Amino acid sequence: MLLSFDCAKGAAEEYEKAHREVWPEMLALLKSAGISEYSIYRRDELLILTLRAMDFEATRSQIDKHPVNVRWQQAMAPFFAPMEGLRPGERFPMMEEVFYLP
């Protein structure tokens, strides 16, 4: 899965700092939900997130309302710029893989 979003103006450095110190319980939740190969890339305020999950929708539903994730999303919310063009049910614009070279 690939997602893209923008940091709020001037928040990119703090966003990076937060991700150098991800809560252990958040990391455990992601792994227990089946997420692997999770990366976040940044260029200025543009953020690109990639991850692997066997069944993304099942993984997302397992994580979405978990108390640890709710707290993490609240802590991260100030770092995100407002988003336009979201489809129903999206928190971030979702991208679908159309090519993969293993």
C-alpha positions as CSV (number, residue, x, y, z in Angstrom):
1,M,0.0,0.0,0.0
2,L,1.2,3.5,-0.8
3,L,-0.1,6.7,0.7
4,S,0.9,10.3,0.2
5,F,0.3,13.3,2.3
6,D,1.8,16.6,3.3
7,C,3.1,17.8,6.7
8,A,1.7,21.0,8.0
9,K,4.0,23.9,7.1
10,G,7.0,23.9,9.4
11,A,6.1,20.6,11.1
12,A,8.3,18.2,9.1
13,E,11.2,18.1,11.5
14,E,9.0,17.5,14.5
15,Y,7.2,14.7,12.5
16,E,10.5,13.1,11.9
17,K,11.5,13.4,15.5
18,A,8.2,11.7,16.6
19,H,8.9,8.8,14.2
20,R,12.4,8.3,15.7
21,E,10.6,7.7,19.0
22,V,7.5,5.7,18.0
23,W,5.9,4.2,21.0
24,P,6.7,0.5,21.5
25,E,3.0,-0.3,21.9
26,M,2.3,1.3,18.6
27,L,5.0,-0.7,16.9
28,A,3.7,-3.9,18.5
29,L,0.1,-3.1,17.3
30,L,1.3,-2.6,13.7
31,K,3.2,-5.9,13.7
32,S,0.4,-7.9,15.4
33,A,-2.0,-6.6,12.8
34,G,0.2,-8.0,10.0
35,I,2.0,-4.9,8.8
36,S,5.6,-5.3,7.5
37,E,8.0,-3.4,5.3
38,Y,6.6,-0.1,6.6
39,S,8.6,3.0,5.5
40,I,7.9,6.7,5.5
41,Y,9.9,8.9,3.0
42,R,10.0,12.7,3.1
43,R,10.9,15.5,0.7
44,D,10.3,18.9,2.3
45,E,6.7,18.6,3.4
46,L,5.7,15.7,1.1
47,L,5.5,12.4,2.9
48,I,5.2,9.0,1.2
49,L,4.3,6.0,3.2
50,T,4.6,2.4,2.0
51,L,3.7,-0.8,3.8
52,R,2.9,-4.4,3.2
53,A,-0.2,-6.2,4.6
54,M,-1.7,-9.5,3.5
55,D,-5.3,-7.9,3.7
56,F,-5.0,-4.2,4.1
57,E,-8.7,-3.6,4.9
58,A,-8.7,-6.3,7.6
59,T,-5.5,-4.8,9.0
60,R,-6.9,-1.3,8.9
61,S,-10.1,-2.3,10.7
62,Q,-8.0,-4.1,13.4
63,I,-5.9,-1.0,14.0
64,D,-8.3,1.9,13.4
65,K,-10.2,2.0,16.7
66,H,-7.5,0.4,18.9
67,P,-6.8,2.8,21.8
68,V,-3.1,2.9,21.1
69,N,-3.7,4.0,17.5
70,V,-6.3,6.5,18.5
71,R,-3.8,8.1,20.9
72,W,-1.1,8.0,18.2
73,Q,-3.3,9.6,15.6
74,Q,-4.3,12.4,18.0
75,A,-0.6,13.0,18.7
76,M,0.3,13.1,15.0
77,A,-2.8,15.2,13.8
78,P,-1.0,18.6,14.3
79,F,1.7,17.5,11.9
80,F,-0.7,17.0,8.9
81,A,-1.7,19.6,6.4
82,P,-5.4,19.7,5.5
83,M,-6.3,17.3,2.7
84,E,-8.6,17.7,-0.2
85,G,-10.0,15.1,-2.6
86,L,-10.3,12.2,-0.1
87,R,-12.6,9.4,-1.1
88,P,-15.2,8.0,1.4
89,G,-13.5,6.1,4.2
90,E,-10.0,7.6,3.5
91,R,-7.9,9.3,6.1
92,F,-5.1,9.8,3.5
93,P,-5.2,9.5,-0.3
94,M,-4.7,5.8,-1.0
95,M,-2.6,4.6,-4.0
96,E,-2.9,1.2,-5.6
97,E,0.2,-0.6,-6.8
98,V,0.2,-1.1,-10.6
99,F,3.7,-2.4,-10.9
100,Y,6.1,-4.2,-8.6
101,L,9.6,-5.6,-9.5
102,P,10.6,-8.1,-6.7
